[in-house]
Amino acid sequence: MIEMIIVGTIGMTQEELKKAFYYEDGNLFFRSFVGTRNRVSRLSNRKAGHKNKSGYYQMRLNHERMYLHRMIFLYHHGYLPEQVDHIDGNRANNRIENLRAADYVLNSCNSKKRNDNTSGVKGVWYCNKRKRWIAQLQYNKKKTHVGSFLSKEEAAQAIKTAREQIVKEFANHG
């Protein structure tokens, strides 16, 4: 179970967030408000934020960069956990059903297969010295040797089973 603590702040409470924005299908929109010269602001009903280079939606709020997935989590749950995890791994999918509380370790368990992976299976690599496929995973700064196998398919099945036992619903097989 993840300890529910408020680690970061976005400079707004849940109430203030709900006064300034409304949520619709994974997006925050500015509420209508009267701006300068008693005119309705140009921001009224506009989508908040923009996509950055790494694929997250963000915006400036009180001169600070804020990620929309964190704002949406606070909007719905009233607190901010250490990390907010995208269940499907899609950084642009900020629907509340796709967001969950996590800590750094569990959030890293939900990462995708690395780009430099040559086996095609997350956590599996070929050892030329032993002429076997090695299945290995790391959780909470501790490496776990799952086993060595003659076939890549056996190693893939073993690492998948081990990952599901250790990290449960945060398991991402690549």
Secondary structure, 3 states (H helix, E strand, C coil): CCCCCCCCCCCCCHHHHHHHEEEECCEEEECCCECHHHCECCCCCCECCEECCCCCEEEEECCEEEEHHHHHHHHHHCCCCCEEEECCCCCCCCCHHHEEEECHHHHHHCCCCCCCCCCCCCCEEEECCCCEEEEEEEECCEEEEEEEECCHHHHHHHHHHHHHHHHHHHCCCC
